[in-house]
Amino acid sequence: MTHVIASACIDVKDGACQKVCPVDSIYEGGRMMYIQPDECIDCGICLSVCPVQAIYADDELPAVEEAFRAANLEFFGPAVTGWGAPGGAGPHHVSVLDHPEVASRAPPTT
């Protein structure tokens, strides 16, 4: 099992989850953070620090957030970043790109 970052992270990108991840499996995209599912060790620490409750265990992901399971996986594939499983987030793995599911969503109104 792994964890999934869902829609509540869009345009928030607090980064607290990334700071506490012991294996650096949380990466920054343009509008949200993404968990690399092959690197996540399912420790759940990220759940406890997310200020917007955007992170779910994949078997607890609400049906309305199901598209984000694919978004977290596909963000690392050739259609978005092409990173694969880079082996740990860091300054060299920050992207201005997002998965199409995220990019297609309207920004919040102010």
N, C-alpha and C positions, 0 to 999 in steps of 0.2 A: 504494500500500500504506500501511497505518497500523499502529499498535500497539494491543494489547488488554491490559487489565488483567483478570486472571482470579481465581479463587477464593482463592488464597493471600493476597490482600490483605484479605479480609473480616476485620474486627475487628482489623486491624493498622494501616492508614492511617499508615504511617511518615512520608510526606510528602517524603522525599528526592527522589523522582521529580519532584514538583511544583516543588521548588526549582531543579532543574537544567534544566527544560524551557525552551528558548529562545523558544518561542512561546506559553507559558502555556496549553497544550492539555489539562492534567490538572487535573481538578476534584474537589472533596471532596464525597462523599455522606455519608450517615449512618453506614454501616459500612465503606465502602471508597472508593477513589479511582476515577475514570473518565476515560478519554481521549476527547475529542471528536474523532471520526474525520475530520471535515472540516477541522479545524485542525491536526492532527498532520502534521508535515513529514517523518516517517520518519527522523529523525536517529539514533535509537537510544541517545541519552545516558541516558534513563531506565532502560534495561535494565542499564546498568553500575552503578547505584546502588541498585537495589531490593534490600533486605536479605532478602526472602523469594522472590525469583525469580518474581514474580507477573505480569511483563510479557513479552509475546510479540509478535514480528512476526506479523501476521495470517495469513501463509501458513505459519507454524510453530506455530500454536495447536494443542495436543493435542486429539484428538477428544473427550475427556472434559470439556474446557473450552469446547466449541463454543458453549454457551449464552451465554457471556460476550461473544462478538462482538456479538450482538444487545443484550445488557445495556448495553454501552458506548455503542452508538448510541441505543437507546431511552431511556436515562436523560435525554437532552437533549430528548426529545419531549414532546408535550402530556400524555401519560399519567403522567409522573413530574414533571419540573421545568418543562417548557415553555420552556426556555431557547433551544432551537435551537442556533445557532452564535454564542455571545455575544461572541466576539472576544477572549477571554483570561480566564483564571481570576484571581480576586481575592477579597477579603473579601466583596464583594457577590454572589458566586456560590459560596456554600457552602450545602449543603442538609442537612437532617436526614433527607431522604427517600432511598430506595434503589430500584433496579429490583426488581420482584417476585421475580426469580431470587435476589437477594441477601436481600431482606427475609424470604423464606420459609425460609431456612436457619437452623437452630438456632444460637444463640450457643455459643461454646466452653464446655465445662465446666471448672470450676476445682478 
